[in-house]
């Protein structure tokens, strides 16, 4: 798991730089990174940048998504 605080890196969503920073810092390709957000507009950008998007709704559906991706 990798966590980025927008406050610490001085980038805010939906600035693409915050997502690109995650790829750079982890050494992973965007299609290997799932990024969760509860705002549809941010998830649309995440998808356009090639990351695996997920709109957070509740913990149950989030756990199901992680299981489907074989993360849990």
Secondary structure as the mmCIF struct_conf table of DSSP 4:
data_model
#
loop_
_struct_conf.conf_type_id
_struct_conf.id
_struct_conf.beg_label_comp_id
_struct_conf.beg_label_asym_id
_struct_conf.beg_label_seq_id
_struct_conf.end_label_comp_id
_struct_conf.end_label_asym_id
_struct_conf.end_label_seq_id
HELX_RH_AL_P HELX_RH_AL_P1 UNK A 6 UNK A 9
TURN_TY1_P TURN_TY1_P1 UNK A 10 UNK A 10
TURN_TY1_P TURN_TY1_P2 UNK A 13 UNK A 14
HELX_RH_AL_P HELX_RH_AL_P2 UNK A 16 UNK A 26
TURN_TY1_P TURN_TY1_P3 UNK A 27 UNK A 27
HELX_RH_3T_P HELX_RH_3T_P1 UNK A 30 UNK A 32
STRN STRN1 UNK A 34 UNK A 37
BEND BEND1 UNK A 38 UNK A 38
HELX_RH_AL_P HELX_RH_AL_P3 UNK A 40 UNK A 48
TURN_TY1_P TURN_TY1_P4 UNK A 49 UNK A 50
STRN STRN2 UNK A 52 UNK A 55
HELX_RH_AL_P HELX_RH_AL_P4 UNK A 59 UNK A 68
TURN_TY1_P TURN_TY1_P5 UNK A 69 UNK A 70
#
